[in-house]
Amino acid sequence: MKNCFALLTALGFLLAAPAQAALIVDLRFSDGSKTKPTVAGVYSIDVWAQVTGTNAIADEGLVALYGAVRSNQVNGGAILAGTSGITGNAASNANWTVTPAFGQTGTAQNATTDGIQDWGMLATNNTATIKYNTNLAGGTTAVFLNTAGQAGDVNTLANGVEFQVGTLTFTLNEADVNNAALLNASTTIDWVLPTGSFPNRHSHLIDGSATAVTSTGTYFASAPSNGVSFTANAIPEPGTLALGGVLLAGLAGWKLRRKKA
């Protein structure tokens, strides 16, 4: 019975433990945040590739990453259909490229029905797909934590490394701000996995040696944990403001009466 209990405990621990030996794409604004209010302007969205292994040493590497960026409206969305959306894409430093023949910058696509400009196709054999690829040794040598020339765009993780491979430009125009949005409305920007089997979706090194290539449907990076979002910057309706004023006035009167008493 004790052995059975120990086995169940160990199994529960393994099931509860975070998954390792994986690659996740994490999007962040240039200041490291995940959300912004819907204020017109030009925003930089950094693309980070997080590679984790099975040991506690930061010896993971990355060769190539394919994907696309898609917008999604939540509770009506914080951005209206118009000309806003992703307007550009660039590699983050000299170790990465989006220039053929190794990389692909991708192209603007209105892939979803919300009218917000997306970026990249989901077919990996299409030149419109985003591809961040190493710029070392003809595009075949992996980038590691100690690879020179990364300008600080690399961090250690508990079981791996994360690399900033690119930066997307998101332009939000004043005419597209949804001023009538609900307070819980948002527009999310997510990295999504491409379809098709060739070329490979991404290629990375686990624990310094074993090359890992993604198989069909292994991951899907999406908000709120892996994407970014614009949240509604709604202004309370006049009736709501009036009610708040009445409540404040009543509270002030109560305090005055209490003081006189």
C-alpha positions as CSV (number, residue, x, y, z in Angstrom):
1,M,0.0,0.0,0.0
2,K,2.8,2.4,0.9
3,N,4.5,1.7,-2.4
4,C,1.3,2.3,-4.3
5,F,0.8,5.6,-2.4
6,A,4.4,6.7,-3.2
7,L,3.8,5.8,-6.9
8,L,0.6,7.8,-7.0
9,T,2.4,10.8,-5.3
10,A,5.2,10.7,-7.8
11,L,2.8,10.4,-10.7
12,G,0.9,13.4,-9.4
13,F,4.1,15.4,-9.1
14,L,5.0,14.6,-12.7
15,L,1.6,15.6,-14.0
16,A,1.7,18.9,-12.1
17,A,5.3,19.7,-13.1
18,P,5.6,22.3,-16.0
19,A,6.3,20.8,-19.4
20,Q,10.0,20.9,-20.5
21,A,11.8,20.3,-23.8
22,A,9.6,22.7,-25.7
23,L,9.6,26.0,-27.6
24,I,7.0,28.7,-26.9
25,V,6.7,32.1,-28.7
26,D,6.1,34.9,-26.3
27,L,5.0,38.4,-27.5
28,R,5.7,41.5,-25.4
29,F,5.6,45.2,-25.9
30,S,9.0,46.9,-26.0
31,D,8.7,47.9,-22.3
32,G,8.1,44.3,-21.4
33,S,4.4,44.7,-20.7
34,K,1.6,42.5,-22.1
35,T,-1.2,45.0,-22.3
36,K,-1.7,48.6,-23.5
37,P,-4.7,51.0,-23.4
38,T,-6.2,51.8,-26.8
39,V,-4.4,55.1,-27.4
40,A,-3.4,56.0,-30.9
41,G,0.3,55.6,-31.7
42,V,3.0,53.3,-33.0
43,Y,3.9,50.3,-30.9
44,S,6.8,47.8,-31.0
45,I,5.9,44.2,-30.2
46,D,9.0,42.0,-29.5
47,V,8.9,38.4,-30.5
48,W,10.7,36.1,-28.0
49,A,11.4,32.4,-28.6
50,Q,11.6,30.5,-25.3
51,V,13.5,27.2,-25.6
52,T,13.5,24.9,-22.5
53,G,15.3,21.6,-21.9
54,T,15.4,18.9,-19.2
55,N,18.4,20.1,-17.2
56,A,19.0,23.3,-15.2
57,I,21.7,24.5,-17.6
58,A,21.1,27.3,-20.1
59,D,22.5,25.2,-23.1
60,E,19.5,25.4,-25.5
61,G,19.8,26.9,-28.9
62,L,17.6,28.1,-31.8
63,V,18.0,27.8,-35.5
64,A,14.7,28.8,-37.1
65,L,11.2,29.8,-36.3
66,Y,8.1,30.0,-38.6
67,G,4.8,31.6,-37.8
68,A,2.2,34.3,-38.3
69,V,0.5,37.0,-36.2
70,R,-3.3,37.2,-35.8
71,S,-5.6,39.6,-34.1
72,N,-8.7,38.5,-32.1
73,Q,-11.6,40.6,-30.7
74,V,-12.7,39.9,-27.1
75,N,-16.1,41.1,-25.9
76,G,-16.5,43.3,-29.0
77,G,-12.9,44.4,-29.2
78,A,-11.0,47.6,-28.3
79,I,-10.0,48.4,-31.9
80,L,-12.4,49.0,-34.8
81,A,-11.9,47.7,-38.4
82,G,-9.9,50.1,-40.4
83,T,-6.2,50.7,-41.3
84,S,-4.7,49.7,-37.9
85,G,-2.6,46.6,-37.4
86,I,0.8,45.2,-38.0
87,T,2.7,47.4,-40.4
88,G,6.2,46.0,-40.3
89,N,8.6,43.2,-39.2
90,A,12.4,43.2,-38.6
91,A,15.0,40.9,-37.1
92,S,16.1,42.0,-33.6
93,N,19.9,41.8,-34.1
94,A,22.7,40.6,-36.3
95,N,22.3,37.0,-35.3
96,W,18.8,36.8,-36.9
97,T,17.5,37.5,-40.3
98,V,14.2,37.8,-42.1
99,T,16.0,38.4,-45.5
100,P,16.0,35.6,-48.1
101,A,17.5,33.1,-48.6
102,F,17.7,32.3,-44.9
103,G,14.7,34.2,-43.6
104,Q,11.3,35.7,-44.6
105,T,9.9,39.0,-43.4
106,G,6.4,37.9,-44.2
107,T,3.7,40.2,-45.6
108,A,0.6,42.0,-44.4
109,Q,-2.5,39.9,-44.5
110,N,-6.1,40.7,-43.4
111,A,-6.4,37.0,-42.4
112,T,-9.2,37.4,-39.8
113,T,-12.7,39.0,-40.2
114,D,-12.2,41.8,-37.7
115,G,-10.6,44.2,-40.3
116,I,-7.3,44.6,-38.3
117,Q,-4.2,44.0,-40.3
118,D,-2.4,40.7,-39.5
119,W,1.0,39.6,-40.7
120,G,2.2,36.3,-42.3
121,M,0.6,33.4,-43.9
122,L,0.0,30.0,-42.2
123,A,1.5,27.9,-45.0
124,T,5.2,27.3,-44.3
125,N,6.0,26.9,-48.0
126,N,4.6,30.4,-48.7
127,T,7.1,33.3,-48.8
128,A,4.5,35.4,-47.0
129,T,5.0,33.5,-43.8
130,I,7.3,34.9,-41.1
131,K,10.6,33.1,-40.7
132,Y,13.2,34.2,-38.2
133,N,16.4,32.3,-39.0
134,T,19.9,32.3,-37.7
135,N,22.3,34.4,-39.7
136,L,25.3,32.3,-38.7
137,A,27.2,29.9,-41.0
138,G,24.8,30.2,-43.9
139,G,21.7,30.0,-41.7
140,T,22.5,26.6,-40.2
141,T,24.3,27.2,-36.9
142,A,22.2,27.6,-33.8
143,V,22.3,30.7,-31.6
144,F,23.1,30.1,-28.0
145,L,23.1,32.1,-24.8
146,N,26.8,33.0,-25.1
147,T,26.7,33.7,-28.9
148,A,28.2,37.2,-29.5
149,G,26.4,40.1,-31.1
150,Q,23.0,39.7,-29.5
151,A,23.0,43.2,-27.9
152,G,21.4,41.8,-24.7
153,D,18.4,40.3,-26.5
154,V,18.7,37.0,-24.6
155,N,17.8,35.8,-21.1
156,T,18.2,32.7,-19.1
157,L,15.2,30.7,-18.0
158,A,14.8,28.1,-15.2
159,N,15.5,25.3,-17.7
160,G,16.6,27.1,-20.8
161,V,17.0,30.3,-22.8
162,E,14.8,32.9,-24.5
163,F,15.9,34.8,-27.6
164,Q,14.4,38.0,-29.0
165,V,14.3,37.1,-32.6
166,G,12.3,40.0,-34.1
167,T,10.2,43.1,-33.6
168,L,6.8,43.8,-35.1
169,T,5.4,47.3,-35.6
170,F,1.8,47.8,-34.7
171,T,0.1,51.1,-35.8
172,L,-3.1,52.1,-34.0
173,N,-4.9,55.0,-35.7
174,E,-7.2,57.4,-33.9
175,A,-10.1,56.6,-36.2
176,D,-9.9,52.9,-35.2
177,V,-10.1,53.4,-31.4
178,N,-13.4,51.8,-30.2
179,N,-14.5,54.6,-27.8
180,A,-17.8,52.8,-27.3
181,A,-16.1,49.6,-26.1
182,L,-17.1,47.9,-22.9
183,L,-14.6,48.1,-20.1
184,N,-13.8,44.4,-20.4
185,A,-13.3,44.5,-24.1
186,S,-9.8,43.9,-25.7
187,T,-8.1,43.2,-28.9
188,T,-5.4,40.5,-28.7
189,I,-2.4,39.9,-30.9
190,D,-1.2,36.3,-31.0
191,W,1.5,34.3,-32.6
192,V,0.1,31.2,-34.3
193,L,1.6,28.0,-35.7
194,P,1.8,27.6,-39.4
195,T,0.3,24.7,-41.3
196,G,1.9,22.3,-43.7
197,S,4.8,19.9,-43.1
198,F,7.6,21.5,-45.2
199,P,9.7,23.5,-44.4
200,N,9.8,22.7,-40.7
201,R,7.9,25.0,-38.3
202,H,10.9,25.6,-36.2
203,S,14.3,24.0,-35.3
204,H,15.9,24.2,-31.9
205,L,18.5,22.4,-29.8
206,I,17.7,20.9,-26.4
207,D,20.3,20.5,-23.7
208,G,23.0,21.5,-26.1
209,S,22.9,18.7,-28.6
210,A,19.7,17.0,-29.6
211,T,18.0,18.8,-32.5
212,A,14.2,19.1,-32.0
213,V,11.9,19.9,-35.0
214,T,8.3,20.6,-34.4
215,S,5.7,18.1,-35.4
216,T,2.1,18.8,-36.4
217,G,0.1,20.8,-33.9
218,T,2.6,20.8,-31.0
219,Y,2.0,24.3,-29.7
220,F,-0.1,27.3,-30.1
221,A,1.0,30.5,-28.5
222,S,-1.9,32.7,-27.6
223,A,-3.1,35.4,-25.2
224,P,-3.3,36.1,-22.4
225,S,-0.2,34.1,-21.5
226,N,1.8,34.4,-24.7
227,G,0.2,37.2,-26.7
228,V,-0.3,40.9,-26.1
229,S,-3.5,42.9,-26.0
230,F,-5.0,46.4,-26.3
231,T,-7.6,47.0,-23.6
232,A,-10.6,49.3,-23.9
233,N,-10.0,52.8,-22.8
234,A,-13.7,53.5,-22.3
235,I,-15.0,56.7,-20.6
236,P,-18.0,56.2,-18.2
237,E,-21.3,57.3,-19.5
238,P,-22.8,60.7,-18.2
239,G,-25.4,58.8,-16.1
240,T,-22.6,56.8,-14.4
241,L,-20.7,60.0,-13.7
242,A,-23.8,61.7,-12.3
243,L,-24.5,58.8,-10.0
244,G,-20.9,58.9,-8.7
245,G,-21.3,62.6,-8.0
246,V,-24.4,62.0,-6.0
247,L,-22.7,59.3,-3.9
248,L,-19.7,61.6,-3.2
249,A,-22.0,64.5,-2.3
250,G,-23.9,62.2,0.1
251,L,-20.8,60.9,1.7
252,A,-19.4,64.5,2.2
253,G,-22.7,65.5,3.8
254,W,-22.7,62.5,6.1
255,K,-19.1,63.3,7.3
256,L,-20.1,67.0,7.9
257,R,-23.1,66.0,10.0
258,R,-21.1,63.6,11.9
259,K,-18.4,66.2,12.6
260,K,-21.0,68.7,13.9
261,A,-22.5,66.1,16.2
